[in-house]
């Protein structure tokens, strides 16, 4: 039995209790040691895995691009900012997609990592719906949002041409006038908001059989007129009730013969009129 002193008095401790205390102390020490070792193993494992993922074993060896029909793979890969050999773990899909969407013809871009070595990129092309005169010899190609996709020679125009024009006498359609304002917006940017109603009409008309428009124009006061490829003028009037006016055009094209007429007036969409005014 072991003796100790407390307040001047000797207190004896049973050896079994003392041995028990030693065992508890040793057990706690072992637990602390195990914990330290476990933490070191986890940290070491983390850095080992991280280092492994940065090796050529998990680097980009293939960039697979689908959907694009306007740019070469080389141009698209350059725009992505990712080169062969770049660590796949460091690729930020959202950032890569944003970079590639800066190209004028590219719509939404989806980027996905395909382990261990492939980067899959899917591109949705933008659709051209109209052209806007850029100068006397070239046009801007635009999609339904007004984004400029590129330039083309005016004589090659197969899409409806959109014009901003000065007001002319109300008895005449805008498309009979001249003076379409040139636009110099660069590819990838949006054209003036003044084109919004024309873009809406052009986009809707794409799905209507026989609605082969060669020109759409809007005046300073907001009046909208169009011209069919056959030469028939279409009077839309203001941008109010555009949906109803477009449906009126669709109805006339589907149910009436426009041969022999020079004007289609849908300014009152419930009472559309064909005339020779």
Protein Blocks (a to p, Z undefined) as FASTA:
>chain_A
ZZddeehiacdddfklmmmmmmmmmmmmmmmmmmmmmmmmmmmmmmmmmmmmmmmklccf
bdcdehiakbcfklmmmmnopaehiafklpcfklmmmmmmmpmklccdddddddfkbccd
dddddddfbdcdfblmbccdddfkopafbdcdfklpcbdcddddddddfkbcfklmghia
cdfbdehiacdfklmmmmmmmmmmmmpghiacfbdcddfkopacdddfkopacdebjaeh
klmmmmmmmmmmmmpcfehiabdcfkbmmlccddfZZ
